[in-house]
Amino acid sequence: MNKFKLLLAIAVLSIITTAKSYAEVTDSTNVFSLQQALNLAEKNNREILKSIAEVDGAKADNLKAMASFLPAIELSSTYSSTNDALYSFMYKLQRQVVSPADFDPTILNDPGTNDMFNTQVSVMQPIINVDAWNGKSAASSALKATQLKSEFTKEHVLFAVKQTYFGLQLAKNRLTVIEKAHSAASAYLKMAEDNMKQGYLKDADVLSVKVRLLELEAQKKEAENQIQSVSEMLNFLTGRNINAPIQIADRIEKIDFTAKGINDVSNRADVLAMRYGMKAHEQMKNSAMMKFVPRVNGFGMYNMYDENIGGFDANSWMFGVSLQWKLFNGGQNLGNYKKAKADFNYSQNDYHQYLDKGNMELSGALRTIHVTESNVVTYETASEQAKESLRIRTNRYKEGMERTSDLLAAEATYAESELKYLNAIYQYNISVFKYELLSSESKL
């Protein structure tokens, strides 16, 4: 019986250990470092995937614009049957079967039914299409702009992931501070009740501690709700189910920072995208203006004729050059040109405004880093002093030498200073990430 109990205990322990190990492995799949979260977002974020699809669409538009240089080749096959005198004689000519007997007036007037199978290969080759050439250049510029826009979209999404990741760190640490303050207030309540029994305190003092506990419980619920909201956002940004559990592996701490010495954003991906967009508008304006110029195209055709399907008894070819010049089409070309010119002027102003705004934001981001870094030092010192003040007042309160209101005020000050210190680290880190985003340079 003892051996059986021993074996049973070992089996139960083994099952518990295995289950615990499995749970740890399962939970670990939901724990992410900042770099892992960034990698996940880069692969699964919807905005990034949409921007990649936009690039594919721009590539397709650029490919279509190649029609201004490459030939168009078409193969067609036509069957027709007629007893029309003119067409019947033309069919015989094309099939190269006309004989003297076909000039007999009786046959000419009543040729009977004639069948024709015509297989044709036609080629159209652009030679001088100046407006289309400018259109191709505009499509190339638009493709480059879309690629740069996609690059910056990725950078911006990764910045949002960093911001949310550190926001989740802040929210979790805020909950920890509140729980610690709640534990301290619970201890104060016990001390207050003991002191009241000994006649040192009144009912009002105990009630004030209870009120503080209720306030902390409300703050705790708010903090838990914030953690849930930020967790859902981080899941959303990384392309996961928003209700999936997610944990962060990195601690909240002040990151290292070194200024790049960049004071101009002209090489940033989004700014370059706008520059190429402006260039595309300029080329579209030139394309619209070139519609007033004639077009020259080459063409060629090779025909095969027979009265039976699949037969090629006769053939013919033709090639040539055509010139087309729309001298006036109701003012459409002029209207298109003026519209393209207005779009180009708008894009010019939009680009320079965006550039100036970007430089201003970059300058402000660097100043914000210095301010937030100073705040980190200030609130760290304040937190340490508040902690020491609370320690002194707690010891005095135990001895009945401190008022309950002063103790609660010291505890609230300490909790608030801790939260401000954590928030200062968060604001500093985000200001660094924002500076890195604003001062980034395109890799394309």
PyMOL commands that set and color helices and strands:
alter all, ss='L'
color gray80, all
select helices_A, chain A and resi 2-28+34-44+46-68+85-95+100-103+105-109+130-197+203-237+269-292+332-398+404-438
alter helices_A, ss='H'
color red, helices_A
select strands_A, chain A and resi 31-32+72-82+114-128+247-248+295-306+314-324
alter strands_A, ss='S'
color yellow, strands_A
deselect
rebuild
show_as cartoon
